[in-house]
Amino acid sequence: MVSRIRVSEIQLTPGDAGFDAEIAPFNRAIAHRPALAVGAACASDVAAAVTLAASEALPVTVQATGHGAVMAADGGLLISTRRMRGLSIDAHARRARVEAGLRWGEIVRETAKLGLAPLNGSSATVGAVGYLTGGGLGPLSRAHGLAVDHVRAFDLVTPDGRLRRVDAESEPELFWAVRGGKANFGVVTAAEIDLFPVARLYGGGLYFPAAAIPALLARYQEWVAELPEQAYAAFALLRLPRLPHVHELLGGRLVGHLRVAHLGSAEQAERDLAPMRAVARPLLDTVREMGYDEIATVHHEPDHPVPSWGRGALVRELTPAAAQALSAAAGPDSDSPLTVVELRPLGGAVARAPERPSAVDRRDAAFTLNVLGPLRPDVRDVVPAAGERVLAAMAPWLTGGSLINFQGSAVAPDQVAAAWTPETFARLSRLKREVDPHHLFRTGHVIVPGAHDTDQEHR
Ligand SMILES: Cc1cc2nc3c(=O)[nH]c(=O)nc-3n(C[C@H](O)[C@H](O)[C@H](O)COP(=O)(O)OP(=O)(O)OC[C@H]3O[C@@H](n4cnc5c(N)ncnc54)[C@H](O)[C@@H]3O)c2cc1C
């Protein structure tokens, strides 16, 4: 029996009306079963919940949307932040303060009214804070850097239940670690982030027939390398199901999807797109001038909950042989059941050392490679193996590292550790031992306290 606490919102135990809805993640493949769910309305609710968890040695899980749910919370206490939706914008200083329950779409909608943009991700329904704690690679990253590079401060409830202001001056080590270390160091209740004067873009999707995928992949790396930093273009092998909300030209077939966000003029963007347009004629072309509030239409990701499996890796170089290997593993001649096999470009400002260093240190790759498949009953037995086969086929060109936000279902300790260089992982793990000695925060992408202490330290 778990004790109750005074919180301004909701606390529910299994069997209570609303319990299942409170804890349900976007990724329906994961079924949380906490002993207590707290629907926090403010930072002091979060602090009360963490204090209770600490006094009763209950593991803590934090969830805003469940987009990043990778491991079931079993027993313990789940803190749902989705009611924490405060947003304040200082247009003059180009800063915003975002509470832990906000999704990117809600933030972008408000900043766009002021001609400003955050360094949001591709999906409007992903939570801003979960994304920020994992680095945050988005359509503006080549131009301005990873989202963590432009976080000014966090309000953080640490595993001892204390609410701390964490910034470069007050808590430099925690500030470094939370930017990339996910929920391993506590619950972020709010973040202060920079905004950028971006009001519009030229972008959308070019959807190519499957037969063109090998030639597009063969051209893609060289083409991206020539693009200015203000241009972003991901390339996905997309197999969407035939459903009423899926465009009739796209459902039930494989297509190559070039996902474009260009901050230059329409004329310059079209000049830059010409080499890819020259490879094949798109089946569907949604590229156009748009306001920044339409940025989520570039990737056009699903906004309804689905059970899914996913993993990510970093690609050193997409050589012609690598492009061929990817085509063979997931392209038109494969029987891949995966919905998305996607390359997203790094480079530009992502690759440069940021002014405020963070724990995100896998920056020197050319692309992320993300593989994602549905866990519907008809394919759930084959999807993970198919995804692993794509990664195995690409192994000669992978760096061995990953970005933690794209680690998806990879939660084994060595897979989690691959998101950082060994030095960074050892530093995170040492700090984890200091900040969370009883290892209360141990669901999701878990850093074990003191896991990578050197032999020297053990002696
Ligand atoms: C459709 C889709 C598109 C995506 N696009 C991008 C993208 O463009 N770029 C990118 O970098 N990533 C992207 N991701 C990955 C995404 O950023 C991560 O899955 C992120 O963790 C989701 O955060 P969430 O709050 O929505 O999910 P949740 O499942 O609620 O949270 C996931 C994890 O984030 C951490 N977290 C959440 N809230 C807090 C908090 N208050 N304090 C501390 N830690 C917290 C925890 O570790 C938690 O387990 C995408 C994911 C999906 C499903």
The ligand as a Tripos MOL2 file, in Angstrom:
@<TRIPOS>MOLECULE
LIG
   53    58     1     0     0
SMALL
NO_CHARGES

@<TRIPOS>ATOM
      1 C1          6.8840   11.0070  -33.7010 C.3       1 LIG1
      2 C2          8.1750   11.3300  -33.0100 C.ar      1 LIG1
      3 C3          8.9980   12.3140  -33.5130 C.ar      1 LIG1
      4 C4         10.1990   12.6320  -32.8790 C.ar      1 LIG1
      5 N1         11.0040   13.6050  -33.4070 N.ar      1 LIG1
      6 C5         12.1580   13.9220  -32.7890 C.ar      1 LIG1
      7 C6         13.0090   14.9280  -33.3090 C.ar      1 LIG1
      8 O1         12.7060   15.5460  -34.3270 O.2       1 LIG1
      9 N2         14.1750   15.1730  -32.6770 N.ar      1 LIG1
     10 C7         14.5230   14.5330  -31.5040 C.ar      1 LIG1
     11 O2         15.5810   14.8460  -30.9510 O.2       1 LIG1
     12 N3         13.7270   13.5870  -30.9850 N.ar      1 LIG1
     13 C8         12.5700   13.2650  -31.5970 C.ar      1 LIG1
     14 N4         11.7870   12.2840  -31.0880 N.ar      1 LIG1
     15 C9         12.1880   11.6170  -29.8440 C.3       1 LIG1
     16 C10        11.6100   12.3890  -28.6520 C.3       1 LIG1
     17 O3         12.2920   13.6140  -28.5100 O.3       1 LIG1
     18 C11        11.7880   11.5820  -27.3700 C.3       1 LIG1
     19 O4         11.0700   10.3780  -27.4840 O.3       1 LIG1
     20 C12        11.3180   12.3560  -26.1490 C.3       1 LIG1
     21 O5         11.7810   11.7150  -25.0030 O.3       1 LIG1
     22 C13         9.8140   12.4640  -26.0970 C.3       1 LIG1
     23 O6          9.4450   13.2400  -24.9840 O.3       1 LIG1
     24 P1          7.9390   13.2070  -24.4830 P.3       1 LIG1
     25 O7          7.8500   14.0600  -23.2840 O.co2     1 LIG1
     26 O8          7.0490   13.4790  -25.6270 O.co2     1 LIG1
     27 O9          7.7300   11.6720  -24.1120 O.3       1 LIG1
     28 P2          7.6200   10.9520  -22.6630 P.3       1 LIG1
     29 O10         7.4900    9.5130  -23.0000 O.co2     1 LIG1
     30 O11         6.5620   11.5670  -21.8330 O.co2     1 LIG1
     31 O12         9.0120   11.1960  -22.0360 O.3       1 LIG1
     32 C14        10.1190   10.4710  -22.5280 C.3       1 LIG1
     33 C15        11.2950   10.6140  -21.6340 C.3       1 LIG1
     34 O13        11.7110   11.9710  -21.5800 O.3       1 LIG1
     35 C16        12.1880   12.2730  -20.2800 C.3       1 LIG1
     36 N5         11.3090   13.2780  -19.6870 N.ar      1 LIG1
     37 C17        10.0310   13.5860  -20.0190 C.ar      1 LIG1
     38 N6          9.5820   14.5720  -19.2350 N.ar      1 LIG1
     39 C18        10.5710   14.8580  -18.3640 C.ar      1 LIG1
     40 C19        10.7130   15.7550  -17.2830 C.ar      1 LIG1
     41 N7          9.7310   16.5820  -16.9280 N.pl3     1 LIG1
     42 N8         11.8870   15.8000  -16.6190 N.ar      1 LIG1
     43 C20        12.9110   14.9840  -16.9650 C.ar      1 LIG1
     44 N9         12.8310   14.1080  -17.9580 N.ar      1 LIG1
     45 C21        11.6760   14.0430  -18.6530 C.ar      1 LIG1
     46 C22        12.1390   10.9930  -19.4920 C.3       1 LIG1
     47 O14        13.3740   10.3320  -19.6270 O.3       1 LIG1
     48 C23        11.0460   10.2230  -20.1660 C.3       1 LIG1
     49 O15        11.1640    8.8330  -19.9900 O.3       1 LIG1
     50 C24        10.5880   11.9360  -31.7030 C.ar      1 LIG1
     51 C25         9.7590   10.9380  -31.1860 C.ar      1 LIG1
     52 C26         8.5630   10.6290  -31.8160 C.ar      1 LIG1
     53 C27         7.7000    9.5460  -31.2460 C.3       1 LIG1
@<TRIPOS>BOND
     1     1     2 1
     2     2     3 ar
     3     2    52 ar
     4     3     4 ar
     5     4     5 ar
     6     4    50 ar
     7     5     6 ar
     8     6     7 ar
     9     6    13 1
    10     7     8 2
    11     7     9 ar
    12     9    10 ar
    13    10    11 2
    14    10    12 ar
    15    12    13 ar
    16    13    14 ar
    17    14    15 1
    18    14    50 ar
    19    15    16 1
    20    16    17 1
    21    16    18 1
    22    18    19 1
    23    18    20 1
    24    20    21 1
    25    20    22 1
    26    22    23 1
    27    23    24 1
    28    24    25 2
    29    24    26 1
    30    24    27 1
    31    27    28 1
    32    28    29 2
    33    28    30 1
    34    28    31 1
    35    31    32 1
    36    32    33 1
    37    33    34 1
    38    33    48 1
    39    34    35 1
    40    35    36 1
    41    35    46 1
    42    36    37 ar
    43    36    45 ar
    44    37    38 ar
    45    38    39 ar
    46    39    40 ar
    47    39    45 ar
    48    40    41 1
    49    40    42 ar
    50    42    43 ar
    51    43    44 ar
    52    44    45 ar
    53    46    47 1
    54    46    48 1
    55    48    49 1
    56    50    51 ar
    57    51    52 ar
    58    52    53 1
@<TRIPOS>SUBSTRUCTURE
     1 LIG1         1 GROUP 0 **** ****
